[in-house]
């Protein structure tokens, strides 16, 4: 459910923008309202699973996720969709760490690597099915069915879990760190709001710099609060392990690159390359199928070669994939451009994902499995959250710069140029003013497409740099041992 939703919503963004209206900032909030609550509360979800029962918290998360999915499908406005997405994030915060900690508690040290590899494979194949099914539903029905499909899946998950999944918990006293959850949620919300709204309101707006200041202050306070809390949701002592710290830094940089990529790529294919929603959903299949096909193999890499080697090589291969995505222009052939890039990126991620997860789970005592799982998942979600907020600014700025350069070269009326410049935050969905003659309309549309591709290329180069940085953390911090 969580992985289908994570991939299919991005495919639905162009349809959402067309149906409900809004700027790229609104589309960012559709993604970020979910990611914000998931990032902040996934740590609480992992801890509550350890304390009160992993299956119980997992099933609670599934139920909340399903109800919120129905709310997303019924939302009449973009604002109500954002609220329902936030509730979805709360549900996901309990089901995502619960699934992995259940597996970690159910297998021995020797079997855990391949078990986690199998988990990675099944999440990958469901992630592969999501965009294709979602694209087909958008094209032949409505974007609302992208959310409604979660409801029958949730019913099946609940029945299967009650039938086959054993309950597990740790026998330890302690409470839930609600104070820490409140502080980190406020901090992430402030930082996210400031970066996203800066594109629309400007950096001098008091709400922008004020929210950034409050957010950064709360994140600093969060560190000191957790160091002194009786039952911290982020035990600072876990980061004394270089393996654990290195794995989470690698996760932060690599998943930041993936987060902004999967936000922008569907907009590129649908609005610039003019793919159908179904074709856009299918475009990423090479990456996801490679993850599925190689998941068990990659899960055994740690036992054979140690963690350090695959976690250096994998992100470097992924960086090569991001560089290939920077090459295509508008109208390029999928098979000559995007397909090879997806194959390279998919192979790089296949080498990285299962060993990374195995390192995270193997460097802590099993009594803290849910907490470790929650921390690493939170880092991945925070990475995507911040990447969409921060690199979204880079995308808007690059688009605006290239668009303004193009407008200077075109002989168009001043009022048309002003209308375009005032709506640049819509990116490739920027409408050409009505009444413009056909030849000028064609020239302006070419300029809009070119401006988007220019910004997309810059962001892909940054993504490649983030992937190389993640490999550097593995090289410097992760050892050959995982236990």
URHUHU-V103993 format. One record per residue. N is the residue number from 1. PHI is phi as a letter, one per 40 degrees, with the letter a starting at -180 (NA if undefined). OMEGA is omega as a letter, one per 40 degrees, with the letter a starting at -180 (999 if undefined). Layout:
# URHUHU-V103993
{{N/PHI/OMEGA} {N/PHI/OMEGA}}
This chain:
# URHUHU-V103993
{{1/NA/a} {2/c/a} {3/c/i} {4/c/a} {5/c/a} {6/c/a} {7/c/a} {8/c/a} {9/c/i} {10/c/i} {11/c/a} {12/c/a} {13/d/i} {14/c/i} {15/c/i} {16/c/a} {17/c/i} {18/c/a} {19/c/a} {20/b/a} {21/g/i} {22/h/a} {23/c/i} {24/c/i} {25/c/i} {26/c/i} {27/c/i} {28/c/a} {29/c/i} {30/c/i} {31/c/a} {32/c/i} {33/c/i} {34/c/a} {35/c/a} {36/c/a} {37/c/i} {38/c/a} {39/c/a} {40/c/a} {41/c/i} {42/c/i} {43/c/i} {44/c/i} {45/c/i} {46/c/a} {47/c/i} {48/c/i} {49/c/i} {50/c/a} {51/c/a} {52/b/i} {53/h/a} {54/c/i} {55/c/a} {56/c/a} {57/c/i} {58/c/a} {59/c/i} {60/c/i} {61/c/i} {62/c/a} {63/c/i} {64/c/a} {65/c/a} {66/c/i} {67/c/i} {68/c/i} {69/c/i} {70/c/i} {71/c/i} {72/c/a} {73/c/a} {74/c/a} {75/c/a} {76/c/a} {77/b/a} {78/c/a} {79/c/i} {80/c/i} {81/c/i} {82/c/a} {83/c/i} {84/c/i} {85/c/i} {86/c/i} {87/c/i} {88/d/i} {89/c/i} {90/c/i} {91/c/a} {92/c/a} {93/c/i} {94/c/a} {95/c/a} {96/c/i} {97/c/i} {98/c/a} {99/c/a} {100/c/i} {101/c/i} {102/c/i} {103/c/a} {104/c/a} {105/c/a} {106/c/a} {107/b/i} {108/c/i} {109/d/a} {110/c/a} {111/c/a} {112/c/a} {113/d/i} {114/c/i} {115/c/i} {116/c/i} {117/c/i} {118/c/i} {119/d/i} {120/c/a} {121/c/a} {122/c/i} {123/c/i} {124/c/a} {125/c/i} {126/c/i} {127/c/i} {128/c/a} {129/c/a} {130/d/a} {131/c/i} {132/c/i} {133/c/i} {134/c/i} {135/c/i} {136/c/i} {137/c/i} {138/c/a} {139/c/a} {140/b/i} {141/b/a} {142/a/i} {143/c/a} {144/c/a} {145/c/i} {146/d/i} {147/c/a} {148/c/a} {149/c/i} {150/c/a} {151/c/i} {152/c/i} {153/c/i} {154/c/i} {155/c/i} {156/c/i} {157/c/a} {158/c/i} {159/c/a} {160/c/a} {161/c/i} {162/c/a} {163/c/a} {164/b/a} {165/c/i} {166/c/i} {167/c/i} {168/a/i} {169/a/i} {170/b/i} {171/c/a} {172/a/i} {173/c/a} {174/i/a} {175/b/i} {176/c/a} {177/c/a} {178/c/i} {179/c/i} {180/c/i} {181/c/i} {182/c/a} {183/c/a} {184/c/i} {185/c/i} {186/c/a} {187/c/a} {188/c/i} {189/c/a} {190/c/a} {191/c/a} {192/c/i} {193/c/a} {194/c/a} {195/c/a} {196/c/a} {197/c/i} {198/c/i} {199/c/a} {200/c/a} {201/c/a} {202/g/a} {203/c/a} {204/c/i} {205/c/a} {206/c/i} {207/c/a} {208/c/a} {209/c/i} {210/c/i} {211/c/i} {212/c/i} {213/c/i} {214/c/a} {215/c/a} {216/c/i} {217/c/i} {218/c/i} {219/c/i} {220/c/i} {221/c/a} {222/d/a} {223/d/a} {224/c/i} {225/c/a} {226/c/a} {227/c/a} {228/b/a} {229/c/i} {230/c/i} {231/b/a} {232/c/i} {233/c/i} {234/b/i} {235/c/a} {236/c/a} {237/c/i} {238/c/a} {239/c/i} {240/c/i} {241/c/i} {242/c/i} {243/c/a} {244/c/i} {245/c/i} {246/c/i} {247/c/a} {248/c/i} {249/c/i} {250/d/i} {251/d/a} {252/d/a} {253/c/a} {254/c/a} {255/c/i} {256/c/i} {257/c/i} {258/c/a} {259/c/a} {260/c/i} {261/c/a} {262/c/i} {263/c/a} {264/c/a} {265/c/i} {266/c/i} {267/c/i} {268/c/a} {269/c/a} {270/c/a} {271/c/a} {272/b/a} {273/c/i} {274/g/i} {275/c/i} {276/c/i} {277/c/i} {278/c/i} {279/c/i} {280/c/i} {281/c/a} {282/c/a} {283/c/a} {284/c/a} {285/d/i} {286/d/i} {287/c/a} {288/c/i} {289/c/i} {290/c/i} {291/d/a} {292/c/a} {293/c/a} {294/b/a} {295/c/a} {296/c/i} {297/c/a} {298/c/i} {299/c/i} {300/c/a} {301/c/a} {302/c/i} {303/c/a} {304/c/a} {305/b/a} {306/g/a} {307/c/a} {308/c/a} {309/c/i} {310/c/a} {311/c/i} {312/c/a} {313/c/a} {314/d/i} {315/c/i} {316/c/i} {317/c/i} {318/c/i} {319/c/i} {320/c/i} {321/c/i} {322/c/i} {323/c/i} {324/c/i} {325/c/i} {326/c/a} {327/c/a} {328/c/i} {329/b/i} {330/c/i} {331/g/a} {332/c/i} {333/c/i} {334/c/a} {335/c/a} {336/c/a} {337/b/a} {338/c/a} {339/c/i} {340/d/i} {341/c/i} {342/c/i} {343/c/a} {344/c/i} {345/c/i} {346/c/i} {347/c/i} {348/c/i} {349/c/i} {350/c/i} {351/c/a} {352/c/a} {353/c/a} {354/c/i} {355/d/i} {356/c/i} {357/c/i} {358/c/i} {359/c/a} {360/d/a} {361/c/a} {362/c/a} {363/c/i} {364/b/i} {365/c/a} {366/c/i} {367/c/i} {368/b/a} {369/c/a} {370/c/i} {371/c/i} {372/c/i} {373/c/a} {374/c/i} {375/c/a} {376/c/i} {377/c/i} {378/c/i} {379/c/i} {380/c/a} {381/c/i} {382/c/i} {383/d/i} {384/c/i} {385/d/a} {386/c/a} {387/c/i} {388/c/i} {389/c/a} {390/c/a} {391/c/i} {392/c/i} {393/c/i} {394/d/a} {395/c/a} {396/c/a} {397/c/i} {398/c/i} {399/c/a} {400/c/a} {401/c/a} {402/c/a} {403/c/i} {404/c/i} {405/c/i} {406/c/a} {407/c/i} {408/c/a} {409/c/a} {410/c/i} {411/c/a} {412/b/i} {413/c/a} {414/c/a} {415/c/i} {416/c/i} {417/c/i} {418/c/i} {419/c/i} {420/c/a} {421/c/a} {422/c/a} {423/b/a} {424/c/a} {425/c/i} {426/c/i} {427/f/a} {428/c/i} {429/c/i} {430/d/a} {431/c/i} {432/c/a} {433/d/i} {434/c/a} {435/g/i} {436/c/a} {437/c/a} {438/c/a} {439/c/i} {440/c/i} {441/d/i} {442/c/i} {443/c/i} {444/c/i} {445/c/i} {446/c/i} {447/c/i} {448/c/i} {449/c/i} {450/c/i} {451/c/i} {452/c/a} {453/c/i} {454/c/i} {455/c/i} {456/c/i} {457/c/i} {458/c/a} {459/c/i} {460/c/i} {461/c/i} {462/c/i} {463/c/i} {464/c/i} {465/c/i} {466/c/i} {467/c/i} {468/c/i} {469/c/i} {470/c/i} {471/c/i} {472/c/i} {473/c/i} {474/c/a} {475/c/a} {476/c/a} {477/b/a} {478/c/a} {479/c/i} {480/c/a} {481/b/i} {482/b/i} {483/b/999}}
